[in-house]
Amino acid sequence: MTHAEQHRLIVELMDFERKMGRDDQETFHMFVKRDKDDEDLEEKSLKRLVAMHEKYAVRKGRSL
């Protein structure tokens, strides 16, 4: 995953920060700090970010 994709996931999660539990918020703040420092996430952290994105920011399909 590229740095741009990581940044996109973090930006999308910012809208859902208030819905997160305390542990997820602390982890998310760490991701935001690392993103500001232009650090790439290691594999374990990247999986955690993707899991948080799927948990909070998954868009439901529009039913017709």
N, CA, C and O atoms as a Tripos MOL2 file, in Angstrom:
@<TRIPOS>MOLECULE
protein
  256   255    64     0     0
PROTEIN
NO_CHARGES

@<TRIPOS>ATOM
      1 N           0.8520   -1.1760    0.0000 N.3       1 MET1
      2 CA          0.0000    0.0000    0.0000 C.3       1 MET1
      3 C           0.8950    1.2350    0.0000 C.2       1 MET1
      4 O           1.8930    1.2970    0.7170 O.2       1 MET1
      5 N           0.5250    2.1980   -0.8020 N.am      2 THR2
      6 CA          1.3310    3.4080   -0.8970 C.3       2 THR2
      7 C           0.9810    4.3850    0.2270 C.2       2 THR2
      8 O          -0.0300    4.2440    0.9140 O.2       2 THR2
      9 N           1.8410    5.3650    0.3830 N.am      3 HIS3
     10 CA          1.6110    6.3780    1.4170 C.3       3 HIS3
     11 C           0.3280    7.1680    1.1330 C.2       3 HIS3
     12 O          -0.3800    7.5590    2.0610 O.2       3 HIS3
     13 N           0.0350    7.3980   -0.1320 N.am      4 ALA4
     14 CA         -1.1830    8.1280   -0.4980 C.3       4 ALA4
     15 C          -2.4370    7.3490   -0.0910 C.2       4 ALA4
     16 O          -3.4100    7.9430    0.3740 O.2       4 ALA4
     17 N          -2.4200    6.0420   -0.2590 N.am      5 GLU5
     18 CA         -3.5520    5.2110    0.1470 C.3       5 GLU5
     19 C          -3.7160    5.2090    1.6570 C.2       5 GLU5
     20 O          -4.8360    5.2570    2.1640 O.2       5 GLU5
     21 N          -2.5870    5.1540    2.3860 N.am      6 GLN6
     22 CA         -2.6420    5.2240    3.8530 C.3       6 GLN6
     23 C          -3.2520    6.5470    4.2860 C.2       6 GLN6
     24 O          -4.1020    6.5840    5.1760 O.2       6 GLN6
     25 N          -2.8210    7.6300    3.6580 N.am      7 HIS7
     26 CA         -3.3240    8.9580    3.9960 C.3       7 HIS7
     27 C          -4.8300    9.0400    3.7290 C.2       7 HIS7
     28 O          -5.5680    9.6200    4.5260 O.2       7 HIS7
     29 N          -5.2830    8.4700    2.6260 N.am      8 ARG8
     30 CA         -6.7060    8.4800    2.2850 C.3       8 ARG8
     31 C          -7.5320    7.7580    3.3500 C.2       8 ARG8
     32 O          -8.5950    8.2380    3.7430 O.2       8 ARG8
     33 N          -7.0450    6.6050    3.8190 N.am      9 LEU9
     34 CA         -7.7540    5.8670    4.8640 C.3       9 LEU9
     35 C          -7.8420    6.6890    6.1500 C.2       9 LEU9
     36 O          -8.8880    6.7230    6.7980 O.2       9 LEU9
     37 N          -6.7570    7.3420    6.5110 N.am     10 ILE10
     38 CA         -6.7250    8.1470    7.7300 C.3      10 ILE10
     39 C          -7.6780    9.3260    7.6230 C.2      10 ILE10
     40 O          -8.4000    9.6300    8.5730 O.2      10 ILE10
     41 N          -7.6880    9.9940    6.4720 N.am     11 VAL11
     42 CA         -8.5800   11.1390    6.2780 C.3      11 VAL11
     43 C         -10.0380   10.7000    6.3610 C.2      11 VAL11
     44 O         -10.8590   11.3850    6.9720 O.2      11 VAL11
     45 N         -10.3610    9.5660    5.7530 N.am     12 GLU12
     46 CA        -11.7300    9.0630    5.8070 C.3      12 GLU12
     47 C         -12.1370    8.6940    7.2240 C.2      12 GLU12
     48 O         -13.3000    8.8640    7.5910 O.2      12 GLU12
     49 N         -11.2080    8.1930    8.0280 N.am     13 LEU13
     50 CA        -11.5220    7.8110    9.4050 C.3      13 LEU13
     51 C         -11.6970    9.0110   10.3330 C.2      13 LEU13
     52 O         -12.3040    8.8760   11.3960 O.2      13 LEU13
     53 N         -11.1860   10.1670    9.9580 N.am     14 MET14
     54 CA        -11.2890   11.3480   10.8200 C.3      14 MET14
     55 C         -12.7430   11.6990   11.1290 C.2      14 MET14
     56 O         -13.0370   12.1930   12.2180 O.2      14 MET14
     57 N         -13.6480   11.4540   10.1950 N.am     15 ASP15
     58 CA        -15.0630   11.7510   10.4180 C.3      15 ASP15
     59 C         -15.7020   10.8060   11.4440 C.2      15 ASP15
     60 O         -16.7420   11.1300   12.0170 O.2      15 ASP15
     61 N         -15.0990    9.6610   11.6730 N.am     16 PHE16
     62 CA        -15.6680    8.6510   12.5560 C.3      16 PHE16
     63 C         -14.9410    8.5620   13.8970 C.2      16 PHE16
     64 O         -15.1950    7.6510   14.6840 O.2      16 PHE16
     65 N         -14.0500    9.4930   14.1520 N.am     17 GLU17
     66 CA        -13.2180    9.4410   15.3540 C.3      17 GLU17
     67 C         -14.0550    9.4220   16.6350 C.2      17 GLU17
     68 O         -13.7080    8.7170   17.5830 O.2      17 GLU17
     69 N         -15.1350   10.1740   16.6760 N.am     18 ARG18
     70 CA        -15.9690   10.2360   17.8810 C.3      18 ARG18
     71 C         -16.7010    8.9280   18.1560 C.2      18 ARG18
     72 O         -17.0810    8.6640   19.2970 O.2      18 ARG18
     73 N         -16.9040    8.1100   17.1360 N.am     19 LYS19
     74 CA        -17.6040    6.8390   17.3060 C.3      19 LYS19
     75 C         -16.6780    5.7300   17.7960 C.2      19 LYS19
     76 O         -17.1430    4.6610   18.1920 O.2      19 LYS19
     77 N         -15.3830    5.9790   17.7710 N.am     20 MET20
     78 CA        -14.4010    4.9610   18.1490 C.3      20 MET20
     79 C         -14.3450    4.7880   19.6600 C.2      20 MET20
     80 O         -14.6330    5.7080   20.4260 O.2      20 MET20
     81 N         -13.9690    3.5930   20.0580 N.am     21 GLY21
     82 CA        -13.7120    3.3380   21.4670 C.3      21 GLY21
     83 C         -12.3830    3.9730   21.8650 C.2      21 GLY21
     84 O         -11.6320    4.4450   21.0120 O.2      21 GLY21
     85 N         -12.1030    3.9810   23.1450 N.am     22 ARG22
     86 CA        -10.9040    4.6500   23.6450 C.3      22 ARG22
     87 C          -9.6200    4.0610   23.0520 C.2      22 ARG22
     88 O          -8.7260    4.8010   22.6410 O.2      22 ARG22
     89 N          -9.5330    2.7390   23.0100 N.am     23 ASP23
     90 CA         -8.3340    2.0890   22.4630 C.3      23 ASP23
     91 C          -8.1530    2.4230   20.9840 C.2      23 ASP23
     92 O          -7.0450    2.7110   20.5310 O.2      23 ASP23
     93 N          -9.2540    2.3810   20.2410 N.am     24 ASP24
     94 CA         -9.1740    2.7020   18.8160 C.3      24 ASP24
     95 C          -8.7970    4.1630   18.6100 C.2      24 ASP24
     96 O          -8.0460    4.4770   17.6870 O.2      24 ASP24
     97 N          -9.3050    5.0650   19.4520 N.am     25 GLN25
     98 CA         -8.9520    6.4770   19.3280 C.3      25 GLN25
     99 C          -7.4660    6.6920   19.5560 C.2      25 GLN25
    100 O          -6.8260    7.4390   18.8160 O.2      25 GLN25
    101 N          -6.9130    6.0480   20.5680 N.am     26 GLU26
    102 CA         -5.4800    6.1950   20.8500 C.3      26 GLU26
    103 C          -4.6460    5.6650   19.6910 C.2      26 GLU26
    104 O          -3.6600    6.2860   19.2930 O.2      26 GLU26
    105 N          -5.0390    4.5260   19.1550 N.am     27 THR27
    106 CA         -4.3350    3.9580   18.0120 C.3      27 THR27
    107 C          -4.4610    4.8740   16.7960 C.2      27 THR27
    108 O          -3.4920    5.0830   16.0650 O.2      27 THR27
    109 N          -5.6510    5.4150   16.5850 N.am     28 PHE28
    110 CA         -5.8720    6.3120   15.4560 C.3      28 PHE28
    111 C          -5.0210    7.5730   15.5720 C.2      28 PHE28
    112 O          -4.4760    8.0480   14.5760 O.2      28 PHE28
    113 N          -4.9050    8.1200   16.7910 N.am     29 HIS29
    114 CA         -4.0720    9.3110   16.9860 C.3      29 HIS29
    115 C          -2.6030    9.0060   16.6550 C.2      29 HIS29
    116 O          -1.8930    9.8550   16.1150 O.2      29 HIS29
    117 N          -2.1620    7.7970   16.9830 N.am     30 MET30
    118 CA         -0.8030    7.3960   16.6380 C.3      30 MET30
    119 C          -0.6410    7.3610   15.1080 C.2      30 MET30
    120 O           0.3780    7.8050   14.5770 O.2      30 MET30
    121 N          -1.6520    6.8310   14.4090 N.am     31 PHE31
    122 CA         -1.6070    6.7930   12.9470 C.3      31 PHE31
    123 C          -1.5590    8.1950   12.3660 C.2      31 PHE31
    124 O          -0.8240    8.4510   11.4130 O.2      31 PHE31
    125 N          -2.3410    9.1060   12.9370 N.am     32 VAL32
    126 CA         -2.3650   10.4930   12.4440 C.3      32 VAL32
    127 C          -0.9930   11.1410   12.6220 C.2      32 VAL32
    128 O          -0.4980   11.8120   11.7160 O.2      32 VAL32
    129 N          -0.3810   10.9410   13.7860 N.am     33 LYS33
    130 CA          0.9470   11.5080   14.0400 C.3      33 LYS33
    131 C           1.9790   10.9510   13.0640 C.2      33 LYS33
    132 O           2.8140   11.6880   12.5380 O.2      33 LYS33
    133 N           1.9120    9.6490   12.8300 N.am     34 ARG34
    134 CA          2.8570    9.0330   11.8990 C.3      34 ARG34
    135 C           2.6140    9.5070   10.4730 C.2      34 ARG34
    136 O           3.5560    9.6340    9.6910 O.2      34 ARG34
    137 N           1.3620    9.7680   10.1330 N.am     35 ASP35
    138 CA          1.0410   10.2910    8.8030 C.3      35 ASP35
    139 C           1.5840   11.7050    8.6400 C.2      35 ASP35
    140 O           2.0930   12.0480    7.5730 O.2      35 ASP35
    141 N           1.4850   12.5250    9.6750 N.am     36 LYS36
    142 CA          2.0180   13.8860    9.6100 C.3      36 LYS36
    143 C           3.5380   13.8780    9.4590 C.2      36 LYS36
    144 O           4.1100   14.7730    8.8380 O.2      36 LYS36
    145 N           4.1830   12.8660   10.0270 N.am     37 ASP37
    146 CA          5.6350   12.7420    9.9120 C.3      37 ASP37
    147 C           6.0580   12.0420    8.6220 C.2      37 ASP37
    148 O           7.2450   11.7950    8.4100 O.2      37 ASP37
    149 N           5.0930   11.7240    7.7630 N.am     38 ASP38
    150 CA          5.3320   11.0310    6.4870 C.3      38 ASP38
    151 C           6.0090    9.6800    6.6650 C.2      38 ASP38
    152 O           6.8530    9.2880    5.8590 O.2      38 ASP38
    153 N           5.6320    8.9700    7.7290 N.am     39 GLU39
    154 CA          6.1620    7.6270    7.9630 C.3      39 GLU39
    155 C           5.2470    6.6040    7.3080 C.2      39 GLU39
    156 O           4.0250    6.7460    7.3380 O.2      39 GLU39
    157 N           5.8340    5.5840    6.7220 N.am     40 ASP40
    158 CA          5.0550    4.4590    6.2230 C.3      40 ASP40
    159 C           4.7870    3.5110    7.3770 C.2      40 ASP40
    160 O           5.6440    3.3140    8.2390 O.2      40 ASP40
    161 N           3.6120    2.9320    7.3910 N.am     41 LEU41
    162 CA          3.2450    2.0020    8.4560 C.3      41 LEU41
    163 C           3.8050    0.6160    8.1540 C.2      41 LEU41
    164 O           3.8600    0.1910    7.0000 O.2      41 LEU41
    165 N           4.2170   -0.0750    9.2020 N.am     42 GLU42
    166 CA          4.6630   -1.4480    9.0040 C.3      42 GLU42
    167 C           3.4290   -2.3270    8.7990 C.2      42 GLU42
    168 O           2.3010   -1.8640    8.9670 O.2      42 GLU42
    169 N           3.6350   -3.5490    8.4490 N.am     43 GLU43
    170 CA          2.5530   -4.4510    8.0460 C.3      43 GLU43
    171 C           1.4900   -4.6150    9.1340 C.2      43 GLU43
    172 O           0.2950   -4.5840    8.8430 O.2      43 GLU43
    173 N           1.9130   -4.7870   10.3630 N.am     44 LYS44
    174 CA          0.9680   -4.9990   11.4650 C.3      44 LYS44
    175 C           0.0890   -3.7630   11.6740 C.2      44 LYS44
    176 O          -1.1250   -3.8850   11.8360 O.2      44 LYS44
    177 N           0.6940   -2.5820   11.6710 N.am     45 SER45
    178 CA         -0.0620   -1.3460   11.8410 C.3      45 SER45
    179 C          -0.9770   -1.0960   10.6510 C.2      45 SER45
    180 O          -2.0900   -0.5940   10.8120 O.2      45 SER45
    181 N          -0.5160   -1.4390    9.4780 N.am     46 LEU46
    182 CA         -1.3140   -1.2620    8.2790 C.3      46 LEU46
    183 C          -2.5700   -2.1300    8.3320 C.2      46 LEU46
    184 O          -3.6550   -1.6800    7.9610 O.2      46 LEU46
    185 N          -2.4230   -3.3670    8.7900 N.am     47 LYS47
    186 CA         -3.5780   -4.2500    8.9350 C.3      47 LYS47
    187 C          -4.5660   -3.6790    9.9510 C.2      47 LYS47
    188 O          -5.7790   -3.7570    9.7570 O.2      47 LYS47
    189 N          -4.0420   -3.1100   11.0270 N.am     48 ARG48
    190 CA         -4.9000   -2.4940   12.0500 C.3      48 ARG48
    191 C          -5.6610   -1.2970   11.4800 C.2      48 ARG48
    192 O          -6.8450   -1.1200   11.7680 O.2      48 ARG48
    193 N          -4.9840   -0.4740   10.6730 N.am     49 LEU49
    194 CA         -5.6260    0.6780   10.0450 C.3      49 LEU49
    195 C          -6.7320    0.2320    9.0960 C.2      49 LEU49
    196 O          -7.8200    0.8080    9.1020 O.2      49 LEU49
    197 N          -6.4690   -0.7740    8.2930 N.am     50 VAL50
    198 CA         -7.4690   -1.2840    7.3520 C.3      50 VAL50
    199 C          -8.6570   -1.8670    8.1140 C.2      50 VAL50
    200 O          -9.8030   -1.6670    7.7120 O.2      50 VAL50
    201 N          -8.4000   -2.5830    9.2080 N.am     51 ALA51
    202 CA         -9.4850   -3.1440   10.0150 C.3      51 ALA51
    203 C         -10.3390   -2.0370   10.6280 C.2      51 ALA51
    204 O         -11.5650   -2.1460   10.6630 O.2      51 ALA51
    205 N          -9.6990   -0.9770   11.1110 N.am     52 MET52
    206 CA        -10.4480    0.1450   11.6700 C.3      52 MET52
    207 C         -11.2830    0.8100   10.5810 C.2      52 MET52
    208 O         -12.4230    1.2040   10.8250 O.2      52 MET52
    209 N         -10.7220    0.9340    9.3880 N.am     53 HIS53
    210 CA        -11.4560    1.5460    8.2820 C.3      53 HIS53
    211 C         -12.6850    0.7100    7.9350 C.2      53 HIS53
    212 O         -13.7660    1.2550    7.7120 O.2      53 HIS53
    213 N         -12.5220   -0.6080    7.8890 N.am     54 GLU54
    214 CA        -13.6470   -1.4850    7.5840 C.3      54 GLU54
    215 C         -14.7000   -1.4320    8.6870 C.2      54 GLU54
    216 O         -15.8960   -1.5260    8.4100 O.2      54 GLU54
    217 N         -14.2650   -1.2840    9.9200 N.am     55 LYS55
    218 CA        -15.1870   -1.2640   11.0580 C.3      55 LYS55
    219 C         -16.0000    0.0270   11.1160 C.2      55 LYS55
    220 O         -17.1990   -0.0110   11.3890 O.2      55 LYS55
    221 N         -15.3620    1.1600   10.8640 N.am     56 TYR56
    222 CA        -16.0270    2.4480   11.0630 C.3      56 TYR56
    223 C         -16.4570    3.1460    9.7780 C.2      56 TYR56
    224 O         -17.4990    3.8010    9.7690 O.2      56 TYR56
    225 N         -15.7100    3.0330    8.7160 N.am     57 ALA57
    226 CA        -15.9550    3.8680    7.5460 C.3      57 ALA57
    227 C         -16.4730    3.0960    6.3390 C.2      57 ALA57
    228 O         -16.4380    3.6140    5.2230 O.2      57 ALA57
    229 N         -16.9420    1.8970    6.5320 N.am     58 VAL58
    230 CA        -17.4690    1.1210    5.4060 C.3      58 VAL58
    231 C         -18.7630    1.7670    4.9500 C.2      58 VAL58
    232 O         -19.6700    2.0140    5.7450 O.2      58 VAL58
    233 N         -18.8290    2.0330    3.6720 N.am     59 ARG59
    234 CA        -20.0420    2.6400    3.1080 C.3      59 ARG59
    235 C         -20.9880    1.5410    2.6640 C.2      59 ARG59
    236 O         -20.6050    0.6170    1.9450 O.2      59 ARG59
    237 N         -22.1880    1.6560    3.0900 N.am     60 LYS60
    238 CA        -23.2000    0.6810    2.6960 C.3      60 LYS60
    239 C         -23.6780    1.0140    1.2860 C.2      60 LYS60
    240 O         -23.7780    2.1810    0.9070 O.2      60 LYS60
    241 N         -23.9700   -0.0300    0.5210 N.am     61 GLY61
    242 CA        -24.4700    0.1810   -0.8260 C.3      61 GLY61
    243 C         -25.8680    0.7920   -0.7870 C.2      61 GLY61
    244 O         -26.6470    0.5490    0.1350 O.2      61 GLY61
    245 N         -26.1560    1.5680   -1.7820 N.am     62 ARG62
    246 CA        -27.4510    2.2370   -1.8430 C.3      62 ARG62
    247 C         -28.4850    1.2470   -2.3480 C.2      62 ARG62
    248 O         -28.3130    0.6590   -3.4160 O.2      62 ARG62
    249 N         -29.5510    1.0610   -1.5950 N.am     63 SER63
    250 CA        -30.5760    0.1280   -2.0210 C.3      63 SER63
    251 C         -31.5860    0.8420   -2.9190 C.2      63 SER63
    252 O         -31.9770    1.9780   -2.6530 O.2      63 SER63
    253 N         -31.9950    0.1670   -3.9720 N.am     64 LEU64
    254 CA        -32.9110    0.7770   -4.9310 C.3      64 LEU64
    255 C         -34.3040    0.2580   -4.7540 C.2      64 LEU64
    256 O         -35.2110    0.6650   -5.4800 O.2      64 LEU64
@<TRIPOS>BOND
     1     1     2 1
     2     2     3 1
     3     3     4 2
     4     3     5 am
     5     5     6 1
     6     6     7 1
     7     7     8 2
     8     7     9 am
     9     9    10 1
    10    10    11 1
    11    11    12 2
    12    11    13 am
    13    13    14 1
    14    14    15 1
    15    15    16 2
    16    15    17 am
    17    17    18 1
    18    18    19 1
    19    19    20 2
    20    19    21 am
    21    21    22 1
    22    22    23 1
    23    23    24 2
    24    23    25 am
    25    25    26 1
    26    26    27 1
    27    27    28 2
    28    27    29 am
    29    29    30 1
    30    30    31 1
    31    31    32 2
    32    31    33 am
    33    33    34 1
    34    34    35 1
    35    35    36 2
    36    35    37 am
    37    37    38 1
    38    38    39 1
    39    39    40 2
    40    39    41 am
    41    41    42 1
    42    42    43 1
    43    43    44 2
    44    43    45 am
    45    45    46 1
    46    46    47 1
    47    47    48 2
    48    47    49 am
    49    49    50 1
    50    50    51 1
    51    51    52 2
    52    51    53 am
    53    53    54 1
    54    54    55 1
    55    55    56 2
    56    55    57 am
    57    57    58 1
    58    58    59 1
    59    59    60 2
    60    59    61 am
    61    61    62 1
    62    62    63 1
    63    63    64 2
    64    63    65 am
    65    65    66 1
    66    66    67 1
    67    67    68 2
    68    67    69 am
    69    69    70 1
    70    70    71 1
    71    71    72 2
    72    71    73 am
    73    73    74 1
    74    74    75 1
    75    75    76 2
    76    75    77 am
    77    77    78 1
    78    78    79 1
    79    79    80 2
    80    79    81 am
    81    81    82 1
    82    82    83 1
    83    83    84 2
    84    83    85 am
    85    85    86 1
    86    86    87 1
    87    87    88 2
    88    87    89 am
    89    89    90 1
    90    90    91 1
    91    91    92 2
    92    91    93 am
    93    93    94 1
    94    94    95 1
    95    95    96 2
    96    95    97 am
    97    97    98 1
    98    98    99 1
    99    99   100 2
   100    99   101 am
   101   101   102 1
   102   102   103 1
   103   103   104 2
   104   103   105 am
   105   105   106 1
   106   106   107 1
   107   107   108 2
   108   107   109 am
   109   109   110 1
   110   110   111 1
   111   111   112 2
   112   111   113 am
   113   113   114 1
   114   114   115 1
   115   115   116 2
   116   115   117 am
   117   117   118 1
   118   118   119 1
   119   119   120 2
   120   119   121 am
   121   121   122 1
   122   122   123 1
   123   123   124 2
   124   123   125 am
   125   125   126 1
   126   126   127 1
   127   127   128 2
   128   127   129 am
   129   129   130 1
   130   130   131 1
   131   131   132 2
   132   131   133 am
   133   133   134 1
   134   134   135 1
   135   135   136 2
   136   135   137 am
   137   137   138 1
   138   138   139 1
   139   139   140 2
   140   139   141 am
   141   141   142 1
   142   142   143 1
   143   143   144 2
   144   143   145 am
   145   145   146 1
   146   146   147 1
   147   147   148 2
   148   147   149 am
   149   149   150 1
   150   150   151 1
   151   151   152 2
   152   151   153 am
   153   153   154 1
   154   154   155 1
   155   155   156 2
   156   155   157 am
   157   157   158 1
   158   158   159 1
   159   159   160 2
   160   159   161 am
   161   161   162 1
   162   162   163 1
   163   163   164 2
   164   163   165 am
   165   165   166 1
   166   166   167 1
   167   167   168 2
   168   167   169 am
   169   169   170 1
   170   170   171 1
   171   171   172 2
   172   171   173 am
   173   173   174 1
   174   174   175 1
   175   175   176 2
   176   175   177 am
   177   177   178 1
   178   178   179 1
   179   179   180 2
   180   179   181 am
   181   181   182 1
   182   182   183 1
   183   183   184 2
   184   183   185 am
   185   185   186 1
   186   186   187 1
   187   187   188 2
   188   187   189 am
   189   189   190 1
   190   190   191 1
   191   191   192 2
   192   191   193 am
   193   193   194 1
   194   194   195 1
   195   195   196 2
   196   195   197 am
   197   197   198 1
   198   198   199 1
   199   199   200 2
   200   199   201 am
   201   201   202 1
   202   202   203 1
   203   203   204 2
   204   203   205 am
   205   205   206 1
   206   206   207 1
   207   207   208 2
   208   207   209 am
   209   209   210 1
   210   210   211 1
   211   211   212 2
   212   211   213 am
   213   213   214 1
   214   214   215 1
   215   215   216 2
   216   215   217 am
   217   217   218 1
   218   218   219 1
   219   219   220 2
   220   219   221 am
   221   221   222 1
   222   222   223 1
   223   223   224 2
   224   223   225 am
   225   225   226 1
   226   226   227 1
   227   227   228 2
   228   227   229 am
   229   229   230 1
   230   230   231 1
   231   231   232 2
   232   231   233 am
   233   233   234 1
   234   234   235 1
   235   235   236 2
   236   235   237 am
   237   237   238 1
   238   238   239 1
   239   239   240 2
   240   239   241 am
   241   241   242 1
   242   242   243 1
   243   243   244 2
   244   243   245 am
   245   245   246 1
   246   246   247 1
   247   247   248 2
   248   247   249 am
   249   249   250 1
   250   250   251 1
   251   251   252 2
   252   251   253 am
   253   253   254 1
   254   254   255 1
   255   255   256 2
@<TRIPOS>SUBSTRUCTURE
     1 MET1         2 RESIDUE 1 A MET
     2 THR2         6 RESIDUE 1 A THR
     3 HIS3        10 RESIDUE 1 A HIS
     4 ALA4        14 RESIDUE 1 A ALA
     5 GLU5        18 RESIDUE 1 A GLU
     6 GLN6        22 RESIDUE 1 A GLN
     7 HIS7        26 RESIDUE 1 A HIS
     8 ARG8        30 RESIDUE 1 A ARG
     9 LEU9        34 RESIDUE 1 A LEU
    10 ILE10       38 RESIDUE 1 A ILE
    11 VAL11       42 RESIDUE 1 A VAL
    12 GLU12       46 RESIDUE 1 A GLU
    13 LEU13       50 RESIDUE 1 A LEU
    14 MET14       54 RESIDUE 1 A MET
    15 ASP15       58 RESIDUE 1 A ASP
    16 PHE16       62 RESIDUE 1 A PHE
    17 GLU17       66 RESIDUE 1 A GLU
    18 ARG18       70 RESIDUE 1 A ARG
    19 LYS19       74 RESIDUE 1 A LYS
    20 MET20       78 RESIDUE 1 A MET
    21 GLY21       82 RESIDUE 1 A GLY
    22 ARG22       86 RESIDUE 1 A ARG
    23 ASP23       90 RESIDUE 1 A ASP
    24 ASP24       94 RESIDUE 1 A ASP
    25 GLN25       98 RESIDUE 1 A GLN
    26 GLU26      102 RESIDUE 1 A GLU
    27 THR27      106 RESIDUE 1 A THR
    28 PHE28      110 RESIDUE 1 A PHE
    29 HIS29      114 RESIDUE 1 A HIS
    30 MET30      118 RESIDUE 1 A MET
    31 PHE31      122 RESIDUE 1 A PHE
    32 VAL32      126 RESIDUE 1 A VAL
    33 LYS33      130 RESIDUE 1 A LYS
    34 ARG34      134 RESIDUE 1 A ARG
    35 ASP35      138 RESIDUE 1 A ASP
    36 LYS36      142 RESIDUE 1 A LYS
    37 ASP37      146 RESIDUE 1 A ASP
    38 ASP38      150 RESIDUE 1 A ASP
    39 GLU39      154 RESIDUE 1 A GLU
    40 ASP40      158 RESIDUE 1 A ASP
    41 LEU41      162 RESIDUE 1 A LEU
    42 GLU42      166 RESIDUE 1 A GLU
    43 GLU43      170 RESIDUE 1 A GLU
    44 LYS44      174 RESIDUE 1 A LYS
    45 SER45      178 RESIDUE 1 A SER
    46 LEU46      182 RESIDUE 1 A LEU
    47 LYS47      186 RESIDUE 1 A LYS
    48 ARG48      190 RESIDUE 1 A ARG
    49 LEU49      194 RESIDUE 1 A LEU
    50 VAL50      198 RESIDUE 1 A VAL
    51 ALA51      202 RESIDUE 1 A ALA
    52 MET52      206 RESIDUE 1 A MET
    53 HIS53      210 RESIDUE 1 A HIS
    54 GLU54      214 RESIDUE 1 A GLU
    55 LYS55      218 RESIDUE 1 A LYS
    56 TYR56      222 RESIDUE 1 A TYR
    57 ALA57      226 RESIDUE 1 A ALA
    58 VAL58      230 RESIDUE 1 A VAL
    59 ARG59      234 RESIDUE 1 A ARG
    60 LYS60      238 RESIDUE 1 A LYS
    61 GLY61      242 RESIDUE 1 A GLY
    62 ARG62      246 RESIDUE 1 A ARG
    63 SER63      250 RESIDUE 1 A SER
    64 LEU64      254 RESIDUE 1 A LEU
